[in-house]
Amino acid sequence: MINKLPVIVSDSCGTKCYIQHGINGYIFKNKNSDDLEEKIKLIIDDKNRLVEMGMKSYKIAKTNHSLQVYSKRMKEIID
């Protein structure tokens, strides 16, 4: 995400919570190669969408998962 790329993850992956389906990437059904293939095609068939989704990934990562955000949340937990 921080590399400005859309993300494809399985629905059984713990990192799926970082993906807004259709916004910054896609979530495919675990052990379903047809669904994975469909999601890959969705991204590579539209270069403009690929760039747009990548930028959204970057914004989400920077806004929600930066070191500063992590530090602030950890401090809130400790205090």
N, C-alpha and C positions, 0 to 999 in steps of 0.2 A: 504494500500500500504506500509506503513512504517513497517508493521508487516510481510513483505515478503510474501504476499499472492496475488494471482491473484484476480481480481475484476470483478464482474458481475453487470452491472447497466442497467436500462431501457433507451431507447432512448429519453424519456421525462424528465429524471433526469438532473439537472443542473451540476452534477459532471461528466457527460459523457465526458466532455472536458479533463478530466485527464486520460482517458482510450485510449490506442492505441490498437484498436480492433485486437485481435489475437496475440498481443505482450505481454501486461501485464494484459489482461483480455478480456472480451467480453461485447458487448452492445446488449441487446435483445430488440425486438419490444414490446413497451408498451402494456399491457393488452393481451399479447399473451403467454399463459402458455406453449404452445408447443415449442415456440422459447426459452423461459427461460429454459425449460427442456433440450433442445438440448445443450444449452450453459453450463449448469451444467454438463451434461454427457461428453462434450468435455474436461472439466477440470478434472473430477474425473477418467475418463477412462485412463488417461496417467499421472502417478505419476511423471515421469521425466519432463514432460511439466509443470505440476503444480509447481514444484520447480523452473524451469527455468522462468516461468512467474512471480512467486513470487519475484524472485531476480530482474527481470526487473522492477517490481512495486516499489521495494525498491529503486533502482537506480534512477528511474524517480522522486519519491517523494523527495529523498535526494537532487538531483540535481536542481529540479525546485520548490520545495515547502517547503524548510527548513526555519527556522526562519531567518537565515542569508540572504537568497535570498529575503524573504519577506521584511526584513528591508531595504535592498539595494534598492529594487524597490520603496518602500514608500519614501525613501530619495530622489530618482530621481524625483518622482512626486512633492514632496514638494519644492525641489530646483528649 
